Amino acid sequence: MTGGQIFTSRLKGRPLLDSASLTLGRIRDVVILPATGNDPPRALGLVVTWQRRRIFVNLGQITEISVDGAHLAGGAIDPERFARRTGEILASELYGRQVKDGTIADVAISPTERLRVGWEVSALAVSHGRSLLHRGPDVVPWDRYPDLFQADPLAEQLAGLRELRPADLATAVEGLPPARRSQIAAALDDDQLADLLEEMPEQDQVRLLASFGLDRGADVVEKMQPDDAADLLAEMPAEQRERLLTAMESVPAADLRRLLTYGGTTAGGLMTSRPLIVAPETPVAEILARVRNPDMPATAAAQVYVCEPPLMTPTGRYLGSVGFQRLLRRPPSVLAGECIDKASVFVRPDLPDHELAARLAAYNLISVAVCDQDGRLLGAVTVDDVLDHLLPPGWRKTGG
């Protein structure tokens, strides 16, 4: 079933399997995004019953669909209850729809190589009733009946925006009238909205976030990179910031409170508190598996920080860093502690931003560790965050 066309009705009831082929849940439906222009409708993901609730699993997390079920790639699934966004269609809603030649019996999806799509609707099975001339449904291209996938103007605009990279999405959304901007943002899922906010100026972030309820605002901030979330919170009035932090989960809230204690123009104010951290006894093979995670930003994946436990910041004693290129040249069984770059450097959290930029340039660093006086890793500053901070205000809109 993996290499070609899959009829969505045949997925119902099949298991969602983890990397060890253990059943996590059962597939109930397929979520489809309407067609835009001449492009086919996109298959976004699966609705899965998991622990007595229905959740959404993105098809980008699925490595294989076979007679055994859908095989999940490494990584955790989002346990939030499935809620359909604006414009989304469930495949099951199309079964039984009347068209001019008969009745829709099934919807087929196929993998595609088109940029950032993954899976798309490819065909429809059309039943012609009990006519003796037809022993089974006809399989026809999806665009034989394009009206099935027509979207209203908002849903059509949203479908196009969802394909944009976060920076381009932010530019497009900022150019919309305020009312439509709020509609689009409300229809994005939490991860997409977090990516969008990270690419917007802080004042625009605050205004957009204020248009949501407190609970959703807290959920979105939790999904942002810690340094970006801290910058956003720092722009808020103290009372609003405290309400949002109180509504968040305790661990990310404590993390952000700590980041907010540093000045915004220092290494501590620019660092992320969630770099890629491993223990010295971690084998290279395991580290590279984490680096391959598509959800990890490229700048974060480029440098690995080796520390004694605990591995959550602030960590145990910082031992040094190792670039992923060095890891690629070492056997999979070698331990991280044996790969540490002897030239590893670190900075203190109070280091001013201009000195931090000079340090990164002098040592040709993509990122640098930030450590306290006791030698514990507090976080890491990546070069993209330094550039973002040093460029003039509004550079995203003007191109610098």
Sequence and secondary structure as in RCSB ss.txt:
>XXXX:A:sequence
MTGGQIFTSRLKGRPLLDSASLTLGRIRDVVILPATGNDPPRALGLVVTWQRRRIFVNLGQITEISVDGAHLAGG
AIDPERFARRTGEILASELYGRQVKDGTIADVAISPTERLRVGWEVSALAVSHGRSLLHRGPDVVPWDRYPDLFQ
ADPLAEQLAGLRELRPADLATAVEGLPPARRSQIAAALDDDQLADLLEEMPEQDQVRLLASFGLDRGADVVEKMQ
PDDAADLLAEMPAEQRERLLTAMESVPAADLRRLLTYGGTTAGGLMTSRPLIVAPETPVAEILARVRNPDMPATA
AAQVYVCEPPLMTPTGRYLGSVGFQRLLRRPPSVLAGECIDKASVFVRPDLPDHELAARLAAYNLISVAVCDQDG
RLLGAVTVDDVLDHLLPPGWRKTGG
>XXXX:A:secstr
  SS EEGGGGTT EEE TT  EEEEEEEEEEE   TTS  EEEEEEEEETTEEEEEEGGGEEEEETTEEEE SS
    SB    TT EEHHHHTT EETTEEEEEEEEEE  STTT EEEEEEEEE TT TT SS EEEEGGGSGGGG 
  HHHHHHHHHTTS HHHHHHHHHTS HHHHHHHHHHS HHHHHHHHHTS HHHHHHHHTTS HHHHHHHHHHS 
HHHHHHHHHTS HHHHHHHHHHS HHHHHHHHHHTTS TTBHHHH BS  EEE TT BHHHHHHHHT TTS HHH
HTEEEEE S  SSS SBEEEEEEHHHHHTS TTSBGGGT  TT  EE TT BHHHHHHHHHHTT SEEEEE TTS
BEEEEEEHHHHHHHHS TTHHHHT 
